[in-house]
Amino acid sequence: MADPRDCIETGRLLLEALGILQSREIFENFTEDVTRYMYPSAMRSLDEAELFVQKNIAAREQGSDYVFAVTLRESGEFLGIAALHEVKTSIPEVGIWIKTKAHGQHYGLEAVGGILALAKSLSISKVKYPVDCWNIASKKIPIHYGGVFVKSNVAVRTPDGRILQEEIYEIDVTGACVKSMI
Protein backbone atom coordinates (compact mmCIF):
# COMPACT_ATOMS: atom_id res chain seq x y z
CA MET A 1 0.00 0.00 0.00
CA ALA A 2 1.27 3.45 -0.94
CA ASP A 3 2.14 5.99 1.73
CA PRO A 4 -0.89 8.34 1.94
CA ARG A 5 1.49 11.27 2.18
CA ASP A 6 2.66 10.42 -1.35
CA CYS A 7 -0.43 9.03 -3.08
CA ILE A 8 -4.15 9.07 -2.32
CA GLU A 9 -6.73 7.14 -4.32
CA THR A 10 -10.41 8.03 -4.35
CA GLY A 11 -13.22 6.68 -6.49
CA ARG A 12 -12.28 8.57 -9.67
CA LEU A 13 -9.09 10.35 -8.72
CA LEU A 14 -5.45 9.82 -7.98
CA LEU A 15 -3.74 12.47 -5.86
CA GLU A 16 0.01 12.19 -6.31
CA ALA A 17 2.74 14.11 -4.51
CA LEU A 18 3.40 17.21 -6.56
CA GLY A 19 6.47 16.93 -8.76
CA ILE A 20 8.35 19.10 -11.21
CA LEU A 21 6.68 17.30 -14.13
CA GLN A 22 3.37 19.00 -13.26
CA SER A 23 4.83 22.50 -13.67
CA ARG A 24 3.60 22.93 -17.24
CA GLU A 25 0.10 21.71 -16.37
CA ILE A 26 -0.02 24.12 -13.45
CA PHE A 27 1.20 27.01 -15.60
CA GLU A 28 -1.39 26.26 -18.29
CA ASN A 29 -4.35 25.71 -15.95
CA PHE A 30 -3.83 27.98 -12.93
CA THR A 31 -5.52 30.82 -14.79
CA GLU A 32 -7.13 34.10 -13.79
CA ASP A 33 -10.51 32.37 -14.00
CA VAL A 34 -9.36 29.67 -11.54
CA THR A 35 -7.73 32.16 -9.16
CA ARG A 36 -10.61 34.65 -9.19
CA TYR A 37 -11.55 33.75 -5.60
CA MET A 38 -8.11 32.61 -4.43
CA TYR A 39 -5.21 34.28 -2.63
CA PRO A 40 -2.53 33.37 -5.16
CA SER A 41 -2.51 34.91 -8.61
CA ALA A 42 -2.42 33.11 -11.93
CA MET A 43 1.01 31.88 -12.98
CA ARG A 44 2.71 34.38 -15.28
CA SER A 45 5.42 32.03 -16.56
CA LEU A 46 6.57 28.44 -16.59
CA ASP A 47 9.48 29.52 -14.38
CA GLU A 48 7.00 30.78 -11.78
CA ALA A 49 5.15 27.45 -11.87
CA GLU A 50 8.43 25.56 -11.45
CA LEU A 51 9.36 27.72 -8.45
CA PHE A 52 5.90 27.03 -6.95
CA VAL A 53 6.45 23.28 -7.35
CA GLN A 54 9.99 23.43 -5.90
CA LYS A 55 8.72 25.33 -2.83
CA ASN A 56 6.01 22.73 -2.30
CA ILE A 57 8.44 19.84 -2.67
CA ALA A 58 10.64 21.47 0.00
CA ALA A 59 7.62 21.97 2.29
CA ARG A 60 6.71 18.27 1.87
CA GLU A 61 10.26 17.26 2.77
CA GLN A 62 9.99 19.39 5.92
CA GLY A 63 6.65 17.77 6.77
CA SER A 64 4.78 21.08 6.86
CA ASP A 65 2.63 20.81 3.72
CA TYR A 66 1.36 17.98 1.54
CA VAL A 67 0.50 19.19 -1.95
CA PHE A 68 -0.88 16.82 -4.57
CA ALA A 69 -1.51 16.86 -8.29
CA VAL A 70 -5.14 15.77 -8.80
CA THR A 71 -5.51 13.46 -11.80
CA LEU A 72 -8.16 11.16 -13.22
CA ARG A 73 -7.37 7.56 -12.28
CA GLU A 74 -8.42 6.16 -15.64
CA SER A 75 -6.62 8.54 -17.99
CA GLY A 76 -4.06 10.40 -15.85
CA GLU A 77 -5.48 13.74 -17.00
CA PHE A 78 -4.30 16.58 -14.77
CA LEU A 79 -7.24 18.32 -13.04
CA GLY A 80 -5.67 20.60 -10.43
CA ILE A 81 -4.11 20.71 -6.99
CA ALA A 82 -5.27 19.60 -3.54
CA ALA A 83 -3.31 20.29 -0.38
CA LEU A 84 -3.05 19.97 3.36
CA HIS A 85 -1.10 23.05 4.53
CA GLU A 86 0.43 23.99 7.88
CA VAL A 87 0.34 20.40 9.11
CA LYS A 88 2.34 21.22 12.24
CA THR A 89 -0.18 23.82 13.46
CA SER A 90 -3.18 23.19 15.69
CA ILE A 91 -5.63 23.53 12.78
CA PRO A 92 -4.08 22.75 9.38
CA GLU A 93 -5.63 24.24 6.25
CA VAL A 94 -7.15 22.47 3.25
CA GLY A 95 -6.64 23.96 -0.20
CA ILE A 96 -8.06 22.97 -3.59
CA TRP A 97 -8.27 24.19 -7.16
CA ILE A 98 -9.57 22.43 -10.24
CA LYS A 99 -8.97 23.58 -13.81
CA THR A 100 -11.85 25.39 -15.48
CA LYS A 101 -12.57 22.66 -18.05
CA ALA A 102 -13.19 20.17 -15.22
CA HIS A 103 -15.56 22.34 -13.13
CA GLY A 104 -19.00 20.97 -12.34
CA GLN A 105 -17.91 17.33 -12.03
CA HIS A 106 -17.46 17.38 -8.21
CA TYR A 107 -13.74 16.59 -8.53
CA GLY A 108 -12.91 19.23 -5.93
CA LEU A 109 -15.33 17.66 -3.47
CA GLU A 110 -13.81 14.22 -4.04
CA ALA A 111 -10.22 15.47 -3.83
CA VAL A 112 -10.94 17.24 -0.53
CA GLY A 113 -12.38 13.96 0.76
CA GLY A 114 -9.01 12.37 0.03
CA ILE A 115 -7.21 15.21 1.81
CA LEU A 116 -9.47 14.82 4.84
CA ALA A 117 -8.73 11.10 4.91
CA LEU A 118 -5.02 11.96 4.85
CA ALA A 119 -5.51 14.37 7.75
CA LYS A 120 -7.31 11.67 9.68
CA SER A 121 -4.46 9.19 9.01
CA LEU A 122 -2.05 11.80 10.42
CA SER A 123 -4.16 12.02 13.62
CA ILE A 124 -5.28 15.55 12.82
CA SER A 125 -8.65 16.18 14.43
CA LYS A 126 -9.70 19.45 12.79
CA VAL A 127 -8.89 21.41 9.63
CA LYS A 128 -9.87 24.84 8.40
CA TYR A 129 -11.24 25.61 4.98
CA PRO A 130 -11.05 29.29 4.02
CA VAL A 131 -13.18 30.33 1.04
CA ASP A 132 -14.18 33.61 -0.57
CA CYS A 133 -17.81 34.39 0.25
CA TRP A 134 -18.65 34.67 -3.47
CA ASN A 135 -17.26 31.25 -4.38
CA ILE A 136 -20.54 29.36 -3.99
CA ALA A 137 -19.30 26.07 -5.50
CA SER A 138 -16.30 25.92 -3.16
CA LYS A 139 -18.40 26.86 -0.12
CA LYS A 140 -20.42 23.67 -0.64
CA ILE A 141 -17.35 21.49 -0.02
CA PRO A 142 -16.83 22.09 3.72
CA ILE A 143 -20.59 21.99 4.27
CA HIS A 144 -20.74 18.58 2.58
CA TYR A 145 -18.14 17.28 5.05
CA GLY A 146 -19.93 18.65 8.09
CA GLY A 147 -17.89 21.84 8.25
CA VAL A 148 -18.96 24.51 10.70
CA PHE A 149 -18.94 28.17 9.77
CA VAL A 150 -16.67 29.93 12.29
CA LYS A 151 -15.77 33.34 10.87
CA SER A 152 -16.93 35.71 8.14
CA ASN A 153 -15.86 38.89 6.40
CA VAL A 154 -12.15 38.30 6.76
CA ALA A 155 -10.72 40.82 4.30
CA VAL A 156 -7.66 39.40 2.60
CA ARG A 157 -5.54 41.42 0.16
CA THR A 158 -3.95 39.22 -2.47
CA PRO A 159 -0.42 39.82 -3.81
CA ASP A 160 -1.93 41.28 -7.01
CA GLY A 161 -4.15 43.72 -5.07
CA ARG A 162 -7.51 41.98 -5.15
CA ILE A 163 -9.59 41.94 -1.94
CA LEU A 164 -11.20 38.65 -0.95
CA GLN A 165 -13.93 38.37 1.65
CA GLU A 166 -13.11 35.05 3.25
CA GLU A 167 -15.30 32.85 5.32
CA ILE A 168 -13.64 30.22 7.47
CA TYR A 169 -15.10 26.76 8.02
CA GLU A 170 -13.73 24.12 10.36
CA ILE A 171 -14.18 20.45 9.62
CA ASP A 172 -14.02 17.80 12.34
CA VAL A 173 -11.84 15.21 10.64
CA THR A 174 -12.72 12.56 13.21
CA GLY A 175 -16.42 13.02 12.43
CA ALA A 176 -18.55 10.45 10.67
CA CYS A 177 -18.68 12.52 7.46
CA VAL A 178 -15.06 11.72 6.63
CA LYS A 179 -14.75 8.23 5.21
CA SER A 180 -11.36 6.60 5.01
CA MET A 181 -10.28 6.59 1.36
CA ILE A 182 -6.72 5.53 2.01
Contacts in CASP RR format, 6 or more apart in sequence:
PFRMAT RR
TARGET T0000
AUTHOR 0000-0000-0000
METHOD contacts of the structure
MODEL  1
MADPRDCIETGRLLLEALGILQSREIFENFTEDVTRYMYPSAMRSLDEAE
LFVQKNIAAREQGSDYVFAVTLRESGEFLGIAALHEVKTSIPEVGIWIKT
KAHGQHYGLEAVGGILALAKSLSISKVKYPVDCWNIASKKIPIHYGGVFV
KSNVAVRTPDGRILQEEIYEIDVTGACVKSMI
2 9 0 8 1.000
4 117 0 8 1.000
4 118 0 8 1.000
4 121 0 8 1.000
4 182 0 8 1.000
5 17 0 8 1.000
5 60 0 8 1.000
5 66 0 8 1.000
5 118 0 8 1.000
5 122 0 8 1.000
6 16 0 8 1.000
6 17 0 8 1.000
7 14 0 8 1.000
7 15 0 8 1.000
7 16 0 8 1.000
7 17 0 8 1.000
8 14 0 8 1.000
8 15 0 8 1.000
8 68 0 8 1.000
8 114 0 8 1.000
8 115 0 8 1.000
8 117 0 8 1.000
8 118 0 8 1.000
8 181 0 8 1.000
8 182 0 8 1.000
9 15 0 8 1.000
9 73 0 8 1.000
9 181 0 8 1.000
9 182 0 8 1.000
10 110 0 8 1.000
10 111 0 8 1.000
10 113 0 8 1.000
10 114 0 8 1.000
10 181 0 8 1.000
11 73 0 8 1.000
11 110 0 8 1.000
11 181 0 8 1.000
12 72 0 8 1.000
12 73 0 8 1.000
12 74 0 8 1.000
12 107 0 8 1.000
12 110 0 8 1.000
13 70 0 8 1.000
13 71 0 8 1.000
13 72 0 8 1.000
13 73 0 8 1.000
13 79 0 8 1.000
13 107 0 8 1.000
13 110 0 8 1.000
13 111 0 8 1.000
14 70 0 8 1.000
14 71 0 8 1.000
14 72 0 8 1.000
14 73 0 8 1.000
14 76 0 8 1.000
15 68 0 8 1.000
15 69 0 8 1.000
15 70 0 8 1.000
15 71 0 8 1.000
15 82 0 8 1.000
15 111 0 8 1.000
15 114 0 8 1.000
15 115 0 8 1.000
16 68 0 8 1.000
16 69 0 8 1.000
16 71 0 8 1.000
17 60 0 8 1.000
17 66 0 8 1.000
17 67 0 8 1.000
17 68 0 8 1.000
17 69 0 8 1.000
18 53 0 8 1.000
18 56 0 8 1.000
18 57 0 8 1.000
18 60 0 8 1.000
18 67 0 8 1.000
18 68 0 8 1.000
18 69 0 8 1.000
18 81 0 8 1.000
19 53 0 8 1.000
19 57 0 8 1.000
19 69 0 8 1.000
20 50 0 8 1.000
20 53 0 8 1.000
20 54 0 8 1.000
20 57 0 8 1.000
22 53 0 8 1.000
22 69 0 8 1.000
22 78 0 8 1.000
23 46 0 8 1.000
23 49 0 8 1.000
23 50 0 8 1.000
23 52 0 8 1.000
23 53 0 8 1.000
24 46 0 8 1.000
24 49 0 8 1.000
25 69 0 8 1.000
25 78 0 8 1.000
25 80 0 8 1.000
26 43 0 8 1.000
26 49 0 8 1.000
26 52 0 8 1.000
26 53 0 8 1.000
26 80 0 8 1.000
26 81 0 8 1.000
27 43 0 8 1.000
27 45 0 8 1.000
27 46 0 8 1.000
27 48 0 8 1.000
27 49 0 8 1.000
29 78 0 8 1.000
29 80 0 8 1.000
29 99 0 8 1.000
29 100 0 8 1.000
30 40 0 8 1.000
30 42 0 8 1.000
30 43 0 8 1.000
30 49 0 8 1.000
30 81 0 8 1.000
30 97 0 8 1.000
31 42 0 8 1.000
31 99 0 8 1.000
31 100 0 8 1.000
32 41 0 8 1.000
32 42 0 8 1.000
33 100 0 8 1.000
34 42 0 8 1.000
34 97 0 8 1.000
34 98 0 8 1.000
34 99 0 8 1.000
34 100 0 8 1.000
35 41 0 8 1.000
35 42 0 8 1.000
35 97 0 8 1.000
36 135 0 8 1.000
37 131 0 8 1.000
37 132 0 8 1.000
37 134 0 8 1.000
37 135 0 8 1.000
37 138 0 8 1.000
37 164 0 8 1.000
38 97 0 8 1.000
38 132 0 8 1.000
38 158 0 8 1.000
38 164 0 8 1.000
39 156 0 8 1.000
39 158 0 8 1.000
39 159 0 8 1.000
39 164 0 8 1.000
40 158 0 8 1.000
40 159 0 8 1.000
41 158 0 8 1.000
41 159 0 8 1.000
41 160 0 8 1.000
43 49 0 8 1.000
43 52 0 8 1.000
56 65 0 8 1.000
56 67 0 8 1.000
56 83 0 8 1.000
59 65 0 8 1.000
59 67 0 8 1.000
60 66 0 8 1.000
60 67 0 8 1.000
63 87 0 8 1.000
63 88 0 8 1.000
64 85 0 8 1.000
64 86 0 8 1.000
64 87 0 8 1.000
64 88 0 8 1.000
65 83 0 8 1.000
65 84 0 8 1.000
65 85 0 8 1.000
65 86 0 8 1.000
65 87 0 8 1.000
66 83 0 8 1.000
66 84 0 8 1.000
66 87 0 8 1.000
66 115 0 8 1.000
66 118 0 8 1.000
67 81 0 8 1.000
67 82 0 8 1.000
67 83 0 8 1.000
67 85 0 8 1.000
68 81 0 8 1.000
68 82 0 8 1.000
68 83 0 8 1.000
68 111 0 8 1.000
68 115 0 8 1.000
69 78 0 8 1.000
69 80 0 8 1.000
69 81 0 8 1.000
70 78 0 8 1.000
70 79 0 8 1.000
70 80 0 8 1.000
70 81 0 8 1.000
70 82 0 8 1.000
70 98 0 8 1.000
70 107 0 8 1.000
70 108 0 8 1.000
70 111 0 8 1.000
71 77 0 8 1.000
71 78 0 8 1.000
71 79 0 8 1.000
72 79 0 8 1.000
78 99 0 8 1.000
79 98 0 8 1.000
79 99 0 8 1.000
79 102 0 8 1.000
79 107 0 8 1.000
79 111 0 8 1.000
80 97 0 8 1.000
80 98 0 8 1.000
80 99 0 8 1.000
80 102 0 8 1.000
81 95 0 8 1.000
81 96 0 8 1.000
81 97 0 8 1.000
82 94 0 8 1.000
82 95 0 8 1.000
82 96 0 8 1.000
82 108 0 8 1.000
82 111 0 8 1.000
82 112 0 8 1.000
82 114 0 8 1.000
82 115 0 8 1.000
83 94 0 8 1.000
83 95 0 8 1.000
83 96 0 8 1.000
83 115 0 8 1.000
84 92 0 8 1.000
84 93 0 8 1.000
84 94 0 8 1.000
84 95 0 8 1.000
84 115 0 8 1.000
84 118 0 8 1.000
84 119 0 8 1.000
84 122 0 8 1.000
84 124 0 8 1.000
84 127 0 8 1.000
85 92 0 8 1.000
85 93 0 8 1.000
85 94 0 8 1.000
85 95 0 8 1.000
86 92 0 8 1.000
86 93 0 8 1.000
87 122 0 8 1.000
87 124 0 8 1.000
91 126 0 8 1.000
91 127 0 8 1.000
91 128 0 8 1.000
91 170 0 8 1.000
92 119 0 8 1.000
92 124 0 8 1.000
92 127 0 8 1.000
92 128 0 8 1.000
93 127 0 8 1.000
93 128 0 8 1.000
93 129 0 8 1.000
93 130 0 8 1.000
94 112 0 8 1.000
94 115 0 8 1.000
94 116 0 8 1.000
94 119 0 8 1.000
94 127 0 8 1.000
94 128 0 8 1.000
94 129 0 8 1.000
94 171 0 8 1.000
95 112 0 8 1.000
95 115 0 8 1.000
95 129 0 8 1.000
96 108 0 8 1.000
96 111 0 8 1.000
96 112 0 8 1.000
96 115 0 8 1.000
96 138 0 8 1.000
96 141 0 8 1.000
98 107 0 8 1.000
98 108 0 8 1.000
98 111 0 8 1.000
103 137 0 8 1.000
104 137 0 8 1.000
108 141 0 8 1.000
109 140 0 8 1.000
109 141 0 8 1.000
109 144 0 8 1.000
112 129 0 8 1.000
112 141 0 8 1.000
112 145 0 8 1.000
113 145 0 8 1.000
113 178 0 8 1.000
113 179 0 8 1.000
113 181 0 8 1.000
114 181 0 8 1.000
114 182 0 8 1.000
116 127 0 8 1.000
116 145 0 8 1.000
116 171 0 8 1.000
116 173 0 8 1.000
116 178 0 8 1.000
117 178 0 8 1.000
117 179 0 8 1.000
117 180 0 8 1.000
117 181 0 8 1.000
117 182 0 8 1.000
118 182 0 8 1.000
119 127 0 8 1.000
119 173 0 8 1.000
120 173 0 8 1.000
120 174 0 8 1.000
120 178 0 8 1.000
120 180 0 8 1.000
121 180 0 8 1.000
121 182 0 8 1.000
124 173 0 8 1.000
125 172 0 8 1.000
125 173 0 8 1.000
125 174 0 8 1.000
126 170 0 8 1.000
126 171 0 8 1.000
126 172 0 8 1.000
126 173 0 8 1.000
127 170 0 8 1.000
127 171 0 8 1.000
127 173 0 8 1.000
128 150 0 8 1.000
128 168 0 8 1.000
128 169 0 8 1.000
128 170 0 8 1.000
128 171 0 8 1.000
129 141 0 8 1.000
129 142 0 8 1.000
129 147 0 8 1.000
129 168 0 8 1.000
129 169 0 8 1.000
129 170 0 8 1.000
129 171 0 8 1.000
130 154 0 8 1.000
130 166 0 8 1.000
130 167 0 8 1.000
130 168 0 8 1.000
130 169 0 8 1.000
131 138 0 8 1.000
131 139 0 8 1.000
131 141 0 8 1.000
131 142 0 8 1.000
131 166 0 8 1.000
131 167 0 8 1.000
131 169 0 8 1.000
132 138 0 8 1.000
132 164 0 8 1.000
132 165 0 8 1.000
132 166 0 8 1.000
132 167 0 8 1.000
133 139 0 8 1.000
133 152 0 8 1.000
133 153 0 8 1.000
133 165 0 8 1.000
133 166 0 8 1.000
133 167 0 8 1.000
134 165 0 8 1.000
139 167 0 8 1.000
139 169 0 8 1.000
142 169 0 8 1.000
142 171 0 8 1.000
143 169 0 8 1.000
144 177 0 8 1.000
145 171 0 8 1.000
145 177 0 8 1.000
145 178 0 8 1.000
146 171 0 8 1.000
146 172 0 8 1.000
146 175 0 8 1.000
146 177 0 8 1.000
147 169 0 8 1.000
147 170 0 8 1.000
147 171 0 8 1.000
147 172 0 8 1.000
147 177 0 8 1.000
148 169 0 8 1.000
148 170 0 8 1.000
148 171 0 8 1.000
148 172 0 8 1.000
149 167 0 8 1.000
149 168 0 8 1.000
149 169 0 8 1.000
150 168 0 8 1.000
150 169 0 8 1.000
150 170 0 8 1.000
151 166 0 8 1.000
151 167 0 8 1.000
151 168 0 8 1.000
152 165 0 8 1.000
152 167 0 8 1.000
152 168 0 8 1.000
153 165 0 8 1.000
153 167 0 8 1.000
154 165 0 8 1.000
154 166 0 8 1.000
154 167 0 8 1.000
154 168 0 8 1.000
155 163 0 8 1.000
155 164 0 8 1.000
155 165 0 8 1.000
155 166 0 8 1.000
156 163 0 8 1.000
156 164 0 8 1.000
156 165 0 8 1.000
156 166 0 8 1.000
157 163 0 8 1.000
157 164 0 8 1.000
158 164 0 8 1.000
171 177 0 8 1.000
171 178 0 8 1.000
172 178 0 8 1.000
END
